[in-house]
Amino acid sequence: MDEPLGRRYPNFRKLRGRWERQVHLSMTRLFVGGKGMEALGLPKMTLPWYPALFAPLNAAWTVGHRIVPGGRDRLMRLGRKAQRHQLQTLFGEDQPEITSGVQYE
């Protein structure tokens, strides 16, 4: 679960690595529960704070953009930009290509 600590963040490397690790632990706790965390050798007292805090905000963000004209296109552009940024963080200059095998209408 320490994988986020070794990513190639462009700035605030330690802080962002620790943040991402806590997010991963929180999401994992939501899906596997305390016993699953213990079975995986992860801290079982981790609370699923991230989904509780950010799910409503992400839902409002998405619904808000889908309501306004051009919002869906904006969401797709922002999503593609986020994908490219994440690939840069994970792979640096060795980043794989994002294929456009699925077309959205």
PLY file of the C-alpha trace (Angstrom):
ply
format ascii 1.0
element vertex 105
property float x
property float y
property float z
element edge 104
property int vertex1
property int vertex2
end_header
0.00 0.00 0.00
3.07 2.25 -0.02
3.03 2.49 -3.83
1.79 6.13 -3.88
4.89 7.16 -1.94
7.11 6.28 -4.91
5.17 8.10 -7.63
6.67 10.90 -9.72
4.70 13.86 -8.42
5.80 17.16 -9.98
5.62 19.00 -6.65
5.05 18.36 -2.93
6.16 14.76 -3.46
6.10 13.59 0.17
2.85 15.36 1.02
1.04 14.12 -2.09
2.36 10.60 -1.61
1.09 10.50 1.95
-2.28 11.96 0.88
-2.70 9.36 -1.88
-1.74 6.57 0.51
-4.40 7.67 2.98
-6.97 7.89 0.17
-6.08 4.36 -0.93
-6.37 3.04 2.61
-9.73 4.77 3.04
-11.13 3.37 -0.22
-9.81 -0.09 0.55
-11.42 0.01 4.00
-14.77 0.83 2.40
-14.65 -2.25 0.18
-12.93 -4.88 2.34
-13.92 -3.82 5.86
-11.88 -4.10 9.04
-11.34 -7.86 8.81
-10.22 -7.54 5.20
-7.77 -4.80 6.13
-6.36 -7.01 8.87
-6.13 -9.97 6.47
-4.21 -7.78 4.01
-1.83 -6.59 6.72
-3.17 -3.04 6.55
-4.20 -0.84 9.48
-7.72 -2.03 10.33
-8.59 1.12 12.26
-8.52 3.21 9.07
-11.89 4.85 8.52
-13.51 5.20 5.07
-13.43 9.00 5.31
-12.58 9.72 1.66
-15.74 8.32 0.05
-17.94 9.84 2.75
-16.41 13.26 2.22
-15.86 13.36 -1.53
-18.71 11.28 -3.04
-21.31 14.03 -2.48
-18.92 16.69 -3.78
-18.05 14.66 -6.87
-21.73 13.93 -7.53
-22.62 17.63 -7.27
-19.70 18.55 -9.56
-20.74 16.01 -12.19
-24.46 16.78 -12.07
-23.74 20.51 -12.18
-21.63 20.15 -15.29
-24.15 17.88 -16.98
-26.93 20.42 -16.47
-25.20 23.42 -18.05
-24.81 23.66 -21.83
-21.51 22.15 -22.98
-20.98 20.58 -19.59
-20.64 17.02 -20.83
-17.93 18.06 -23.30
-16.18 19.96 -20.52
-16.29 16.90 -18.27
-14.81 14.75 -21.04
-12.00 17.27 -21.64
-11.26 17.51 -17.93
-11.35 13.72 -17.60
-8.91 13.26 -20.49
-6.61 15.88 -18.98
-6.77 14.09 -15.61
-5.93 10.77 -17.31
-2.87 12.25 -18.98
-1.74 13.86 -15.75
-2.16 10.58 -13.85
-0.17 8.68 -16.48
2.61 11.26 -16.20
2.60 10.83 -12.43
2.69 7.03 -12.66
5.06 6.52 -15.59
6.95 9.78 -16.20
8.37 9.93 -19.70
7.62 6.23 -20.25
3.88 6.80 -20.24
1.68 4.52 -22.32
-0.77 5.84 -24.88
-4.41 6.30 -24.04
-6.39 4.57 -26.74
-9.67 5.93 -27.92
-11.34 2.58 -28.55
-14.61 3.72 -27.01
-16.49 6.60 -28.57
-19.01 8.54 -26.50
-21.92 10.30 -28.11
0 1
1 2
2 3
3 4
4 5
5 6
6 7
7 8
8 9
9 10
10 11
11 12
12 13
13 14
14 15
15 16
16 17
17 18
18 19
19 20
20 21
21 22
22 23
23 24
24 25
25 26
26 27
27 28
28 29
29 30
30 31
31 32
32 33
33 34
34 35
35 36
36 37
37 38
38 39
39 40
40 41
41 42
42 43
43 44
44 45
45 46
46 47
47 48
48 49
49 50
50 51
51 52
52 53
53 54
54 55
55 56
56 57
57 58
58 59
59 60
60 61
61 62
62 63
63 64
64 65
65 66
66 67
67 68
68 69
69 70
70 71
71 72
72 73
73 74
74 75
75 76
76 77
77 78
78 79
79 80
80 81
81 82
82 83
83 84
84 85
85 86
86 87
87 88
88 89
89 90
90 91
91 92
92 93
93 94
94 95
95 96
96 97
97 98
98 99
99 100
100 101
101 102
102 103
103 104
